[in-house]
Amino acid sequence: MDLCQVAVHLTSASSAGYCLIGRRLYFTKEWAGDEERRELTSVPDELCFAAKPRLAADMLHAAAQQGMSASFFLGDEVDGGRELPTVCRELGLGYVVGVRSNHQVPRPPQQPRTPPPATGLDL
């Protein structure tokens, strides 16, 4: 990302339509610390690095504080991790957060199954 800027968006959707209600500028730690890049792209000094899930969580809190109501939150795999589900639970939102295609879901250990004894066999 040389001079590229990426944004995290928060959109409200219903049967009546959808509307962008929040956006935050995202850039990597390296990009955020590069004063020349910041100056070339007019990034304000008060903006600093924050992970994408942190930006999304901040927007969810801001929307709730402004009285916006929602039933659930949907996010893509970039928003994965524990931070957003935790914020959703705090705000009383149901949520669906995508995971990467190579994400491993741990399974509880299983007891080996012993087959039932055979009956009615003539040996």
C-alpha positions in Angstrom: 0.0 0.0 0.0 2.1 2.9 -1.2 -0.4 5.8 -1.2 -3.5 3.7 -0.8 -6.1 4.4 1.9 -8.5 1.7 3.2 -11.7 2.3 5.2 -13.8 0.3 7.6 -17.5 1.0 7.1 -20.6 0.5 9.2 -23.8 0.2 7.3 -27.4 0.0 8.6 -29.7 -2.2 6.6 -33.4 -3.0 6.8 -36.3 -4.0 4.5 -36.6 -0.3 3.7 -33.0 0.0 2.4 -29.5 0.6 3.6 -27.3 3.6 4.6 -23.7 4.1 5.4 -23.6 5.4 9.0 -19.9 5.3 9.8 -16.5 5.0 8.3 -13.0 5.1 9.7 -9.6 5.3 7.9 -7.4 2.3 8.3 -3.7 2.0 7.6 -1.0 -0.3 8.8 1.4 0.5 11.7 4.2 1.1 9.2 2.0 3.5 7.1 0.8 5.3 10.2 4.3 6.0 11.3 5.5 7.3 7.9 5.3 11.1 8.2 6.1 11.6 4.5 3.2 9.4 3.4 0.9 11.1 5.9 1.8 14.5 4.6 1.4 13.5 0.9 -2.1 12.1 1.5 -3.2 14.8 4.1 -3.8 12.4 6.9 -4.5 14.4 10.0 -2.1 14.2 12.9 -4.8 13.0 15.4 -5.4 9.8 13.4 -3.3 6.9 14.6 -3.0 3.2 13.9 -5.9 1.0 15.1 -6.7 -2.5 14.0 -9.8 -3.0 11.9 -11.8 -4.8 14.6 -11.1 -1.9 17.0 -12.3 0.6 14.4 -15.5 -1.4 13.9 -16.0 -1.7 17.6 -15.6 2.0 18.1 -18.3 2.7 15.4 -20.7 0.2 17.0 -20.3 1.9 20.4 -20.8 5.4 18.7 -23.9 4.2 16.9 -25.4 2.8 20.2 -24.6 6.0 22.0 -26.4 8.0 19.3 -29.5 5.9 19.9 -29.3 3.7 16.8 -30.9 0.3 17.4 -30.1 -3.0 15.7 -30.8 -6.6 16.1 -27.5 -8.1 14.8 -24.1 -7.4 13.3 -22.5 -9.0 10.3 -18.8 -8.8 9.6 -16.2 -10.4 7.2 -13.2 -12.4 8.0 -11.0 -9.3 8.5 -13.2 -8.5 11.4 -12.7 -12.0 12.9 -11.3 -12.5 16.4 -12.8 -12.0 19.8 -13.1 -8.3 20.1 -16.2 -7.8 17.9 -18.2 -10.7 19.3 -17.5 -9.4 22.7 -18.7 -5.9 21.8 -21.8 -7.3 20.2 -22.7 -9.2 23.3 -22.1 -6.1 25.4 -24.5 -4.2 23.2 -27.1 -7.0 23.1 -26.6 -7.7 19.4 -26.7 -11.0 17.7 -23.8 -11.5 15.4 -22.3 -13.4 12.5 -18.6 -12.9 11.8 -17.0 -14.7 8.9 -13.8 -16.7 9.3 -11.0 -17.4 6.9 -11.4 -20.5 4.7 -8.4 -22.1 6.5 -9.8 -21.4 10.0 -9.6 -24.5 12.3 -12.5 -25.1 14.6 -11.4 -27.0 17.7 -13.6 -30.0 18.5 -14.0 -31.4 22.0 -12.1 -34.6 22.6 -14.3 -37.6 21.7 -14.3 -40.9 23.6 -13.6 -43.9 21.3 -16.7 -45.7 20.5 -16.8 -49.3 21.4 -19.2 -51.3 19.2 -21.9 -53.3 20.9 -21.1 -57.0 21.3 -22.2 -59.1 18.4 -25.2 -61.3 19.1 -26.7 -64.2 17.2 -23.5 -65.2 15.4 -22.6 -68.9 15.1 -18.9 -69.3 15.0 
